[in-house]
Amino acid sequence: MLFNSYEFIFLFLPLTFILFFLISQVKQKHWALVWLIGASLFFYAWWNSIYLFLLLSSILLNYFIGLQFKSILKVRHRKWILVSGISFNLGLIGFYKYSEFIVLNINAFIAHNIFYESPILPLAISFFTFQQIAYLVDAYRGEIQDHNFLNYCLFVSFFPQLIAGPIVHHGEILPQLRSLALKIDPTNVASGLTLFFIGLFKKVAIADQVAVYANNVFNAAKGNIALTLIDAWGGTLAYTFQLYFDFSGYSDMAIGLGLMFGIRLPINFNSPYKANNIIDFWRRWHMTLSRFLRDYLYIPLGGNKKGESRRYINLMTTMLLGGLWHGAGWTFIIWGGLHGLYLTINHIWGKKKSSIFPNASFPKWLTKACSRSITFLLVALAWVFFRAEHLDDALNILMSMFGFNGFTVEGQFYSVFEAKRGGILLLVLLAIVWYAPNSQQIMAEQMKFNKLIYNDKLIPWKFSWAQWQPNVIWAVIMIPIITYAIFRLSRVTEFLYFNF
C-alpha cells in the first residue's frame, strides 16, 4: 500500500487512527499497541502477503536473540550469539537481495552458465534488517534494558517508517512507546497532517512531474541512443531533483504520520543540496542511514583512530558497502565508491587548504556559492550511476554530458517549447532547494521539541511569518495544496526508495 493512494488516505489511515485511540480509551494500553501492530502488518502484507511470514520470522528471531543477552554473561557465548544473529540478518538480505547479483558475476567472470531464478525482493528488507542489526549490537553491549515484546514489534513494524525509513534506532522509539500518552493531541494531529500533505505535494506535484524528463533520457541511454549535450544534462538534473523531492516527500509523510499517533520519528532529510561540501551532504542526506553506517560500520572498522591512511580506507569501505546496501549492482557500488572518493578528497582538502592558500581572502558569499555549486554538481554526476540500470547506460550519459557526442544544445526528445519549459522548471527547482525553507524550518515551532534531531541544529527560517501555526490562515494555505495532491492520486507511482 502506498502513502499516495486513495485506499491509504481515505480508508487505512483514518480507520487505523480512530480505532487506535478508541481502543486505548476502552481497553488497556497493550490492546491499542496490538491494534497498531496488526494494522502495520496488514499495511506490509498489502504488497505481497507471502512475505509477511518473512517479516514476522525476522521480528521473532531477532527479539529472541536480543533476549538471550539478558541471561548469558560469558563474553565468549555472547559474542557467538551476536555473530549468529548478525549472520542470520545478513544471510536473509544476502539471499533475497544479492544472490542473483553473485550468480551473474560468477557466470560473467568464471564463464559458467549457472541457471538461477532469483526470488522476488521483499519490500523494506534493507530497512528492517539494518534496524534489527543495530538492536542486536546494542543488546550485546548491555545498552537495552527493556525487552517488551509488543514495543519491539511496533518498533520494527510501525507502518510510517517500515517501507522506506527512516532507519529508526531503538533508543529513539522504545522509550517513547513506554510512555506513550494514547490521547489525541490536536496540535500533533494538525502538524502531522500538514507535514503529510506537504510531503505528498512534493511527490505528486514535483517529483512525478520531472520524472518524465529523467525517464526519457535514461531509457534512451538504455537503448544505446546517442544523446545530445542538452538531453544528457537535462535528464541528469531532472533525476537529481526527482530523487530529492521524492525522498524528501516520503520523509515528511513518514514523520507527519508518526506525529499523528504521538510518535516522533527522527528527521531523515535536511536540505542536502544546500550542503557546502560532501561531508555536509552526508550529514543531511538519508541521515539515519549515515548514522547507522558511522556507528555500526565506520567506527567499528577503526574510524579515524588508526591514522590517516586507515581512515580513508575505512571511509571508502563504508561508502562502498553503503552503495551496495542500496542495490545489488555495479552501478550502486561505483556510486558508493565515488562518494567515498569525494569524502576522502574533502578531508584531505580540509587539512591542506590553509597551506595551499595561506593568505587567501575570498568574499564569504563567493566561497559559499562555489562550494555549494561544486558539491551539487559532484552529487548530480554520481546520481547518474545511481539511476542507470547498467554501467553502459551511465557511461553513455556521462560521455554526452561532457561533449563526446558533440556540443549540440538542441534536444531530440522534446519540442523547443517543451525544452525551454523543462529548463525553466529545473532552474525554479534549483532556486527552491538552495534558498527556500525546508519542511523542518516551516514547522520549526513544533519540530523544536523533537529531541531526535541530530548531526545538525535546526535553523529556523528567518521569516517568522512563514512558520506554520495551527490556525485558520495556514488551514486556508493548505487547502489548494491538499486539493491538488488529492486529484493527482489518480496517477499513483511508487516512491523511489521502495526499491531499496
N, C-alpha and C positions, 0 to 999 in steps of 0.2 A: 504494500500500500504506500502510495506517495503522498507527501505533505501537500503537493499541488494537485490534488484531485478532489472531485466533489464528494466522493464517499468518505474521505478523511475529514474534510472541513464540516460537512453537514450531517454526518452520521457518527463516525467513530469518535471524533474529538468531543462533541457535546455529550454523547452518551457516557463515554469514559469519565469525563469531568464531573457531570451531575451525579452519577451513581457512586463515584469515589467519595464525594463529600456527603452524600446521603447515607451511605453505609457507615461512614465514620461517625455519624451522629447517632445512629440506632444500634450499632454493633461496637465491639471492641476494635481497637486500632488495627490489630493484625488482620481482621477481615477486610478492612479497607486496603491494606497492602496486598492481600491475596487478590482482590479485585484488580488492582493496578498491575500486578504481575501477570494475571491472566489476560488482561487487555493487551499488555505489551507482547505477550507470546502470540496472541491472535494476530496482532499487527505484523509480527515477523512471519507467521505462517501464511499470511495472505499471499505472499510472493510464491512460496513453494512449501507446502505443508510437510513434505518429506524431510526437509532439513530442520524442522522443529525438534525432532528427536536428537539431531546432532547438537543443537544449541543446549538442550536440556542435559544431555550427557556431559557436555563440556562444563556446564554450571555445577552439576552434581559432583563430578570427579574433582574439579578444582577446589570446590568447597571442602570435600572430604580430605584432600591432600593438605589444604591450609589448616584444617582442624588438627592434623597429626602433630603439628609443631607445638601445640599446647602441652602435650604429654611427653613427647620424646625430647630428652635432654642431651643425649650424647651427640657431640658435634658431627662425628662420622656418619651416624644414622640420619641426622638432619640434612646433611649435605646430599646423601644418597636420595632422600625423599625429594629434595629440591630439584636435583638433576632429573629425577624421574618425571616430576611434574612439568618442568620446562620442556623436556624431551617429548612428552605427550602433546603439549600445545604446539611445539614446532613441528612435530610429526603430522599433526592434524592439518595445519596450514600448509605444510610441505606437500602432503598428498593431494589436497584439493586445488592448491594454487600453483604449485611448481612442478608437479610430476610430469605434465606434458612438456614443459619447457626443458626439463632434464632429458627426457627421451628424444626430443627433437635435436638437441645438441649432441647426444650420443650418436644419433643417426648421421648428423652432419659431419662430425669430426672423426668418427671411427668407421664410417662408411658401412654401418649395419642398417638393415631395414626392419627395425623393430616396430611391429604394429601395436599401437596403444590408443585406446578410446578414452579420452580424458573425461573425468567426472565434471558435472556442472558445478561451477564455483558457488558455494553457499554465500548468500548475502551477508555482508558485515563480518565475515570470518577474520579479516585482518584487525578489525577494531576490538571485538570481544576477546580475541586471543591475546593481544598485547595487554589489554586491560587486566586480564587474569594472571598473566605472567608477572606483572608488577605487584599484584596482590600476593602471589606466592613468595616472591623475593622478600617483600616486607614482612610477611608472616614468618619466614625463616629468620629474619633479623630480630624478631620479637617486637615489631612495631604495631602489631594488631592484637588488641585485647578482646574486642567484642566480635564474636563469631556467630551472630544471629543469622539464622538461615534465611528468613524472609527478607531481611535487609540486604543480604548478599545477593539473593535472586534479583531484587529490584535494582541493586547497584549495577548488575551486568545487563539486565534486560530492559531497563526503563526506555520506553519507545522513543522519546525525543532524541536520544543520543545513540541508540542501538545501531542504526543503519549506517551512518556516516560520521560519527563522532559528535562532539569532542571525545577524545580518549580520556575518560574521567579517572581520577585517582581515588582509591578507597578513602583516603584521608579527607577528601572533599565531600563525599556523598554519605558515607556511613554515619558520621556524626550528625548530619542533617536529618537522616532518617530516624535516628534515635529520638530526636527532639521535634519531630515534625508536628506542627500545630493542628493539622487536619481541620482547619477552619478557612472558609473562603475569605481572602483578603482582597477587597475591591481594587486597591491600588496595584497589587501584584497581577491581578487578572487584567486590568486595563493596560498596564505597561507590557505585560506578556503578549496580549493580543496585538498591541501596536508593533512590537518587535516582530511578531509572526508575520503581520501583513507587510511591513517594510521589507522583510526577507522575501516574501512571496512576490512582491513587486519587482525586486531585484532579479529574481529568477525569470519570471514570465515576461516582464516588460523590457528587460535589458539583455540578460544572458541569452535567452532564447532568440532574441532578435539578431544579435551579432553572430550567433551560431551559424546562420545561413551563409554569411561571408566566409567564415572559417571552414565550414564543411565543404563548400565548393572547391576551395583551394587544396585542402588536404586530400579530398577524393581525387582531384585531378593529379596530384603528386603520386597518389597510389596507382593511378592509371598510366604512370610514366609520361605524362604530358609535360612538355617544356613550358614553364611558367614565365611570365614577364616579371620585370622588377616590381611593378606596382601590385601585381597579383600576389607575389610571394610576401611582400611586406604587409599588404592589406590583410591577407589571411592569417599571418602570424600575429599581428596586433589584434585582429578580431578574436582569435583564440585566447590571447593574453587577457583581454577584457571579459570574454565569455567565462573563463575559468574563475576569474576574480569575483564577478558578480554572482555566479552560480554557487561557489563555495561560501562566499560571504553571506549570500541569501540563506543558504541552508543553516549556517551557524547562527544567524539571527533567529531563524524559525525555531531551532532547537532550544536556544536559551529562552525564547519567549514562551514556548510550551512548558518548559520546566518551571518558569516563574508562575504560571497559572496554577500549578499544583503545589506551589510553595517550595520548590526545589531549585536551588541556584546552581546551574551548570557553569563550568569555567569558560571564560572568554577564549575563543579559539582563533580569532581573526582580528587584527588591529591595524588596518590601513597599511598593508605590507608594501604597496607601491610608493608610499611616502618614505620608505627606507632610504637612508643616505649611504648605505654600504650593505654588503651581503650578510655580514654578521647581524646588522639591524634587521634585515629582511627576515632572517630565520627567528628573530625574536617576535616577529609579527605574523608570520605565515604559519598556519597549522600549528599553533603554539603548543597544544597538548602533545602532538607528535614530537615536536622539537624537544619538549621537556622529557618525554619518555626516552628518546634517543640519547639525550645528555645523561640522564640519571641512571639508565639501565644498560647502556652500551658504552658511550664515550668515557664516562668516569670509571666504570669497572675495567676498561681497557688500559687505564692509567691516566687518562685526561691529559693535562698539561704538567703533570708532576714528574715526568721522567725525561725531561729535556725537550728541546725544540724539535729535533728530528722525529722523535717518538710522538710528539704532539701532532705533527702534521700527518703521520701515518695513521694515528687514531682518528683524526678528522676525516681523512679520506675513507677509511674503513667504515666509519659510521655513516657517511653520506652514501657510499656505495650500497650498503645494506638498507639504508633509508630509501634509496631508489628502488631496490628490489622489493621492498615492502609494498610499494605502490603497484607493482605489476611484474608478472613473470615474462620479461623480455629484455633484450639487449638495449633497446631504446631507453627503458627506465634506468638500467644500470649506468648507461652513458650520461643520462640526465643527473643521476646522483653523483657520478664522478665529476661532472662539470662543476656542480655546486661544491664538491669537496675541493676542487682546484681553486674556485673562486674564494672560498673561505681561507685556504692556505695563503693565497696571494694577499688577501685582505689583512691577515695577521702579520705577514712579513712587511707589508706596506706601513702598517701602524707602527712598527718598530723602526723602520728605516727612513720614513719620510722627513723626519726632523734633520737627519744628517744629509739627505739629498738636497733639501731646500732649507738650509739653516737660517737664512734671514728673509725668507719669503713672507710677504704680507699681502694676502688677497682679500678683497671685499667678502664679507661673510655670505652675502646673498649669492655671489658668483660661485663660491666654493660649494654652497649647498645645492645650487642649480646644477652644476657639473656633476657632483657626486650622485645626486638623485637620478639624473638623466643616464649616466653610465650604468648605475645599478639596474635601472628599469630595462635598458637595452640588453644587458647581460642576462637578466632573468627571462626576457622575451625570447632571446635566442635559444636558451636552454629549453623553453616550453616547446620548441619545435620537436625535439626528441621525445618529450613527454606525450605529445599528441599523436605523433606519427605512428602508424601501425608497424612499419618496417623501417630498417635503417636506410634503405634506398630512398624511401619517401622523404625522410628527413633531409638527406643529402641533396635531393632534388630541390627542395625548398630553399635550403641554405645557399646552394650554388646560384639559384635565381636571385636571392636577396643580395648577393654580392656581385651581380653583373655577369656571371659566366654564360648566361643566355642572352646577353646584350643589355643595354640600358634603356630599353623601351619602357616608357612610363604609361603606355596605354594598356588598360586591362582587356582581357579577352573573354571574361565571364559576364560582364555587365555592360549596359549601355553607358554612354558618357554621363548621363544624368544619374544613374544608379551609382556609378563610381564616385562621382562628386558627393552624392548624398552619404555614401559609406565613409568617405574621407572626413566629412563634416562630423558624422556621428562618432568616429574614432577620436577626433580632436575634443569633442564635448566630453566623452568618457574619460579622456586623459585629464582634462580640467577637473572633473568630478573626483577622480581617485587621488589627485595631487592636492586639491585645495578645499574640497567640500568636507564638512564634518562627517565622521563615521557614525554608525548606529550607537556606539557606546557614548560618544560625545553628545548626541542628540538626547539620549536617555540618561545624561550624567547624574541628575538628582536621584534617580532610582539606582543606577549602577554603582554609585559611590559606596553603597553599603555592601556591595558584593565583595566579600573577602577573598574571592577566588581569582582576582586579578593578580597576575604575577609577571615577572620579567620587565614590565614597563608600566610606569604610573599612568593612570588615566588622566589625560589632559583635557579638561572641559573646553567646549567650544567657546571662543572668546565673546561671541554674541549671546548673551543670556536669553534674549527673546526667542532664539532658535531652539532652546532646550524644551523638551517635551514636558508637559504638565497634564495631570488628569482633569482637564476642563473642557468646556464647550468649544473653545477655539480650536483645540487640537482634534476634537472629535470631527469638526467640520473639515479640517485639513485632511483628515484620514479618509473621509467618505469617497472622494474620487480615486484615491489610491486603492482602496479596498474594492471599489466597484470595477475598476479596470482590471485588477488582478483576478477577480472572480470570473469576469467574462472571458479572460484569456485561458481559463482552465479547460476549455474545450480542446485545446492543443496540449495535452499532457506529455511532458518529456521527463526522463529520469534526470536526477542530479548526477553530475559527473563523478563525484566521489563514491557513488553507489558501486562503481566498478572495482573499487579497491578493497 
